[in-house]
Amino acid sequence: MPETANVSLEPKAVMRGCIQKVATGPEMSKDLSREEARAGMQAILDGQVDPVQAAVFLIALRMKRETLEECEGVLQAIRDHATTAIAEVEHLVDIADPYDGYIRGLPAGAFLPAVLAACGQPAVCHGVEAIGPKYGATPRMILREAGVDTDLAPDAAAARIARADTGWAYVDMAAFCPGLHALTGLRNLMIKRNCLTTVENLIGPIRARERTDIMVGYVHKAYPPIYAHLARFSGFASGLVVRGVEGGVIPSLQQPGKMFIYRDGGPEQEHPLDPTSVGIQADTRAVPLPAEIAPKKVDGKAQGDADGHAVAREAARAGLAALRGEPGPMRDSLVYAGAICLHHLGREADPESAARRVRQVLDDQSALARFTG
C-alpha cells in the first residue's frame, strides 16, 4: 500500500525542502523519496504553493529526470485528490489516450470505448479540453463535436458505464480532479512536458467493481517499463502498452509494431504487432488529415501544426462515418485497436476472431447505437 503523506510539515517548508534537493544543478541534485514527491505534489494540488515554486518543482524533476519513486509519489498525490467512482460492472478497460491530443492525423481512440462496449467489454476514456505541449485534438473535443456529453460527474459516468444499453463513458479532468485541472494554465506557461504528462492518464478515475485494466500508448522506447510500472502502482490488474501513432493507443496501420503486456500485476513482456494479421493493408499509418486543414509543406516539411479544433471536427465526422459502417482508415484503426484489446482481455481467442467481432459491431451499427445511447 502507498505510504501515508507526511502532514507534520508546513506546505511551504515541504516545497522548500523538495526544491533544495532537486534544483541544485546537474551534479548536486538529489532524488526525492516517494513520500517527499507525494508531499510536494499534495501541497501544489492544495493550492498552498506559489506558482513559481510549483513550476520550479516540476521542471527541476524533469531536468534531472524523474525516478520511478518520484513518479509514484506524484501519481499518488493526484489519486489522493481525485474522485474515483466505481462502475457497477465486473470488468472495465481504461482507454488512456494522451491528454495533449493529436495534430498529425485524425485520431480514432475517442470512439474505441463505444466499440468495445458493443463487443461486450465496458470501457472508459478521459482527458482534458486542451493542454500543452501539443494542444492537439483531444477525446473531449472530438466527443463534444460528435454530440456526446463530456461534462459528466464521475458518478454519472460510472452509472452510464453500468447501463446495459451503453457500457462506456467519458469523464473529464475538470470533474474528477479539479486541483490538477487548475494547473493547466501554469503547465501551458511551462511549455515543455513534465512528470504530470507522464502520470495523468494513469489516474483511473472510474474503476470496476472487481477488475480494471488499462490500454495506453507510447512513442519513445524508454516509456513502456515506466508506464507498466506506474499502471501496476495505480492498481490496474493488467496493462497493454502499445506503440501507437502520436503516443496514442492505435498502432501504425502500415507497418509492424510492438506492444508490452503485463497480466495480474506481473512483469511486462514484449509482443509483436502486425496489421496484416487482422486483414488490414493500408496506404497510410493513420487517418490522414484532410488537405484543407493539413499544414502546408515546404520541401516536404510541414510548416506549423494543424489546428486541434479543426482536427477534432474532422475526427468526429470520420468517426461517426466509421460507426455507420463506412470503410477507410478510421474503421481500420478501430478494428485494429479493438482486436488487440479484446484479445488481450480474453474476450476473443485470437486477434483474427476479435477483428471479426469488431467489424460485425461496426457493420450492424450496434457500436453506433452504443455511442449515441
ABEGO torsion letter per residue (X at the ends): XBBBBBAABBAAAAAAAAAAAAAAEAAABBBBBAAAAAAAAAAAAAGABBAAAAAAAAAAAAAAEBBAAAAAAAAAAAAAABBBBBBBBABBBBBBBBAAEBAABBBAAAAAAAAAAAAGBBBBBBEBABBOAAGBBBAAAAAAAAGBBAABBAAAAAAAAABAABGBBBBBAAAABAAAAAAAAAAAAAGBBBAAAAAAAAAGABBBAABBBBBBBBABAAAAAAAAAAAAAAGBABBBBBBBBGGBABBBAABBBBBBBBBGGBBBBBBBBBAAAAGBBBABABBBBBAAABBBBBGGBBBEBBBAAAAAAAAAAAAAAAAAGBBEAAAAAAAAAAAAAAAAAGABABAAAAAAAAAAAAAAGAAAAAAAX
